[in-house]
């Protein structure tokens, strides 16, 4: 079960609206065959040297949502190159997704800390120096 995120106090002391709950996750059915010729044409050296996320993205859908059956292995399945190439592409996709996840965690943490710091700054001090001298 996914629970809604708690709302955080805003600078004015009012409760801010929580973001809507996330849609529940489910694994999708695999329907399409993997396009092995496309996988073999992937230039991994170029993708990694230029950090070409757009090119990597073109392989994501095919690799993630294709149904790979033993009968659909590339011709001459004694050659491990197509499987190694697909595995390397999946490694790059996973690495990028882990990076995105880390950035989101950092941004969320910064947002929460920023909201807390606004609350602290907005809270009046108990006594000012002038009041203490009197």
TIVEX-517309 format. One record per residue (C-alpha): residue in one letter; x, y, z. Coordinates in nm, 3 decimals. Layout:
N
  r        x        y        z
  A        X        Y        Z
...
//
This chain:
134
  r        x        y        z
  X    0.000    0.000    0.000
  X    0.125    0.348   -0.084
  X    0.061    0.614    0.176
  X    0.040    0.983    0.094
  X    0.336    1.192    0.199
  X    0.281    1.402    0.510
  X    0.243    1.771    0.455
  X    0.518    2.001    0.576
  X    0.462    2.332    0.754
  X    0.523    2.631    0.532
  X    0.706    2.950    0.629
  X    0.379    3.110    0.739
  X    0.303    2.815    0.968
  X    0.030    2.681    0.743
  X    0.027    2.321    0.630
  X    0.127    2.285    0.265
  X   -0.054    2.037    0.046
  X    0.117    1.703    0.013
  X    0.194    1.578   -0.336
  X   -0.056    1.326   -0.470
  X    0.025    0.964   -0.388
  X    0.227    0.775   -0.645
  X    0.052    0.534   -0.875
  X    0.108    0.177   -0.766
  X    0.388   -0.002   -0.947
  X    0.330   -0.319   -1.145
  X    0.542   -0.513   -1.389
  X    0.418   -0.496   -1.748
  X    0.357   -0.787   -1.983
  X    0.620   -0.843   -2.251
  X    0.482   -0.864   -2.605
  X    0.740   -0.757   -2.864
  X    1.048   -0.938   -2.982
  X    1.385   -0.785   -2.907
  X    1.543   -0.620   -3.212
  X    1.886   -0.782   -3.199
  X    2.019   -0.599   -3.506
  X    1.952   -0.268   -3.330
  X    2.130   -0.388   -3.015
  X    2.434   -0.495   -3.215
  X    2.452   -0.156   -3.389
  X    2.464    0.034   -3.059
  X    2.789    0.230   -3.028
  X    2.859    0.194   -2.655
  X    3.192    0.375   -2.673
  X    3.023    0.683   -2.820
  X    2.740    0.675   -2.565
  X    2.980    0.653   -2.270
  X    3.233    0.906   -2.398
  X    2.974    1.170   -2.490
  X    2.725    1.079   -2.214
  X    2.459    1.047   -2.485
  X    2.148    0.978   -2.276
  X    1.917    1.033   -2.575
  X    2.078    0.746   -2.767
  X    2.067    0.528   -2.458
  X    1.698    0.609   -2.421
  X    1.626    0.464   -2.766
  X    1.728    0.119   -2.640
  X    1.549    0.139   -2.307
  X    1.198    0.060   -2.425
  X    1.308   -0.229   -2.644
  X    1.525   -0.390   -2.377
  X    1.282   -0.339   -2.089
  X    0.954   -0.435   -2.253
  X    1.054   -0.705   -2.504
  X    0.985   -1.071   -2.446
  X    1.307   -1.263   -2.496
  X    1.251   -1.629   -2.568
  X    1.527   -1.884   -2.629
  X    1.391   -1.942   -2.980
  X    1.435   -1.571   -3.057
  X    1.806   -1.555   -2.980
  X    2.004   -1.410   -3.268
  X    2.114   -1.646   -3.544
  X    2.423   -1.841   -3.452
  X    2.337   -1.821   -3.081
  X    2.677   -1.969   -3.000
  X    2.806   -1.612   -3.039
  X    2.768   -1.434   -2.701
  X    2.824   -1.086   -2.850
  X    2.454   -0.990   -2.882
  X    2.384   -1.091   -2.522
  X    2.694   -0.911   -2.395
  X    2.596   -0.599   -2.591
  X    2.240   -0.607   -2.449
  X    2.378   -0.657   -2.098
  X    2.616   -0.360   -2.132
  X    2.333   -0.136   -2.255
  X    2.123   -0.244   -1.956
  X    2.416   -0.161   -1.727
  X    2.432    0.194   -1.865
  X    2.055    0.237   -1.835
  X    2.062    0.115   -1.475
  X    2.357    0.338   -1.390
  X    2.175    0.642   -1.529
  X    1.856    0.555   -1.340
  X    2.055    0.524   -1.017
  X    2.205    0.867   -1.086
  X    1.858    1.016   -1.143
  X    1.735    0.855   -0.822
  X    2.027    1.003   -0.627
  X    1.963    1.349   -0.772
  X    1.596    1.325   -0.675
  X    1.685    1.224   -0.320
  X    1.932    1.513   -0.292
  X    1.679    1.761   -0.433
  X    1.406    1.637   -0.199
  X    1.640    1.652    0.100
  X    1.745    2.004    0.006
  X    1.380    2.109   -0.028
  X    1.293    1.969    0.315
  X    1.597    2.134    0.475
  X    1.515    2.462    0.302
  X    1.158    2.451    0.434
  X    1.285    2.379    0.784
  X    1.537    2.664    0.765
  X    1.261    2.902    0.652
  X    1.058    2.799    0.958
  X    1.355    2.861    1.187
  X    1.427    3.202    1.034
  X    1.059    3.297    1.038
  X    1.024    3.206    1.407
  X    1.076    3.522    1.617
  X    1.362    3.512    1.864
  X    1.257    3.495    2.227
  X    1.446    3.812    2.319
  X    1.657    4.048    2.119
  X    1.989    4.188    2.244
  X    1.823    4.522    2.307
  X    1.559    4.359    2.526
  X    1.830    4.168    2.716
  X    2.015    4.494    2.801
  X    1.704    4.652    2.953
//
